[in-house]
């Protein structure tokens, strides 16, 4: 499913249930979830099985995937990637750092955001209005949840480049319901990568099997040729210049 969002040179792997248990973990990984509930152990193991599958396709030997700063996965040297898990779904996307600068990936159930002020914690007022317009256009999609997911993908793409926190209010999402893309405008100075300042990100989204999946990838070639890509291409960045109060729905990076 996610290979439609993140094609080659990115390698992806996904699972629609838990296919790996503690026996598939390295000892140092198993130690991290030894006291966790069964659900957490299973999703932790399966998403790492997905990541190791993608690593193998990149030509890397299996290796422990341990959380580092703020829970971000520590990939082998020369690899960038992202992992996600939600109810009934686990996925990973990885690439060689020579090809791709950063990846952000998130999956959520295709449902409305929880009540109780979560929308206001995740979105600006005009984003809430945008979600209302999208809902009137296509009520079959949980647009508020999609905006939340897009901001999770933004954070996952942002953090490896900056090693700084990014609040939900520091990015602004605009969704194209027909093209299957979204644009994230950063409201703080963007990452500086190979001499290029990124004022935001462009990503892609899909809804399938009761899930919302969002993904961002920035190709290194786009930076080296100072090319401004067309909106909607799999690896483009927008030309427009997460964990906070929405913790009710936020997940760790791993």
N, C-alpha and C positions, 0 to 999 in steps of 0.2 A: 504493500500500500504506500509506504513512504518513499519508495523508489520513484514514484511519480512526482514527488516534491523535490527530491534530492538525487538526481541522476548522476552518472559518472562525471567526474572521477571520485565522487563520494560513494563509499560502500555502506550499505544499510543492512540491518537485520531486525526482525520483529517477531513477536510471539503474542498470540491471542489468549494465552493462559500460561500458567507456570509449569515449565517443562524441566526446570532444574532445581535441585534442592541443595542442602548444605554440602553434600558430597561433591558437588561441582565447584565448590569454592576453595581457594587457597586458604591455608590456616590463618593468615593474617586478615583475610576477608571475613572468614567465619567468626573470628574473634570479635569483629565489630557488631555482629548481630546475634551473638550467642545468648543474649538476654532479651532479645526482641520477640514480639509475638510472631506466630507462625506466618501470618500474612506478610509482615515486613521481611521476614527471612526469605520467603519464597520470591517476592518481587525483587529483592536485592540480588538473589542468586540468578534469576532468569534474565534480568536486564544485563547482568555481567556476562552471561552466556551469549546474549545477543552481541554485546560489544566484542567479545573474543572471536565470535564468528566473523564480524566485520574486520577485525584486526588481521585475522588469517587471510582474508581476501586481499589485504594490503601487503601481505608478505611478511607479517610479524608473527613471531612465536607467541603462544598463549602466555599471559603474564597477569599477576594480580592487578586489579584496578581499585585503587584505594582513594578515598576522599581526601582532598587536600584543603587548601584555604577555602573557607565558607562552603565546604562540601563539594567543591568542584572536582570532577574526576581527574586523577593524575594519569595522563596518557604516556606511553613510551615516547622517547625523544623523536621528534620529527613527525608526530601525529597530532591532529586536532580532532575534536569530536564532541558529541553531546549524547546524553541518554535521557530517557523519560519513562515514566510508568504511571498508569492510572488503572482503575478497575477494569480488568480483563484485557489489558494491553501493556506490553513492554517493547521498547525499541531503542536502537542505538544507530548513530550515523557517524562515520569516521572518514578521514581523508589524510593524505600526505600534506604536511605543512608547506611543502613547496608548491602545492596546487591550490590549497584553500587556506585562507587566513583564519577563519573562525566559523563555527557552526552553532546554531541554537535550535533546539528541537523540544517540542512540548506536545503532550496529548492530554485531552480532557474528555469527560463524558459530554455528549451533545445534550446538555440540559441548561436551564437558566442558572444564573449565579444564585447562591443561597440568599435568602432574605436576611434582614437585620443590618442593613447598611453596608454590605460588602461592595455593592456596585459603586457607592460613593467613595469608598476607600480605594478602589482600583482605578476608577475612571474620573476624568474631568467632566464638568457639566456638559460641555459640547460633545464629548464622547458618549455620554448617556443619551443625549438627543440623537446622535448618529445611530446608536443601537436601536432606538425606538423606530427610526426611519427604516433601518434594515429589517427589523421584525415585521413591520407593516408590509414590506416587499416580499419577504420570505420567512414566514413564521415557523418553518420546519427546522430552523437553525437557531441554536442558543447563542445569539450574537454577543451578548455580554460575556459569556464564557469564552467565546472566540477572542474577544479583545483581551481578556485576562490571559489566555493562552499565548497570544501574540506577545504580550509584555513579558511573559515568562521566557519565551524564545529570545526576545531582545536581551533580557538580562543574561541568559546563558551565552549569547554571542558577545555581549559587552564585557563580561567579567574577565575572561582570559586575556583580553587586550588591555584592560585597565587595572585589574585587581582592586577595583573600587566598587562599593555598593551603588545600586541604582534603584531609587524608589519608583513605585508605580507612577507617581505624579511627575516624574522627570522624563517621561516618554509619552508621546501622543500618537495614537493609532488611528489610521483611516483605512477602512476595508473596502475593497472593490468586490462586490458580491457576484459580478459576472465574470471577471477575469480570474478569480481565485487567488488574488494577491492582497497584500496589505503593505502599507507604508508606515514606518515608525520614525517620527521626527523626534530627535533628542532635544530636550529643553535645557540641557547642560552641555558644556564642551564635549564633543565626541572624541573617540580614541584617535590617536595619531599612529598610523600604520605605514611604514616605509615612506614617511614623509607626506602622506596623504591624510588629511583630517576627514573622518567620517561623521557627517552631520546627522546620520540616521541609517536605517537599514530598510531594505525591501525584502519581504518574505512571501511565502506561498502558503495556502491553507487548503484543506479538504475536509469534507464531512462524509464519513462512511462507517458502516457497521456500528452505528450508535456512538461514534467518536468524532471529536474535533481534533485535528492534528495541524499544528503550525510549524513552519521551519524557515530558517534563515541560513544562508551560506554566502560568504564573501570570497570570491575567487581572487587569488593573488594576481592573476593576469590583468584583472581590471585595474589594479593599482599601478602595476608596472608600466602600463601603456597610458595611464591617466585617462582611461576611457570611462565615460558616463554611460552605463548600460541602459537599455530600454526597460521601462517598468514591466514587470511580469516575467522576466527571464529568470531561470532558476537560481542564479547566483548574483543578481544585481544588488546594488546599494542605492538608496534613494538619493536624489540630488537635493532634496529639501533639508535647508538647514531648519529580590522581590520577596520581599517577604513582609513587610509592614503590617498594616491593619487588616489586610486580607488573609491573615494566617489561617482563617477557617478553610480556605481552599488551597493555599500555597503548599508546595511540596519541596523537599530538598532536591538539590541538583542531581543526586545519585539515587 
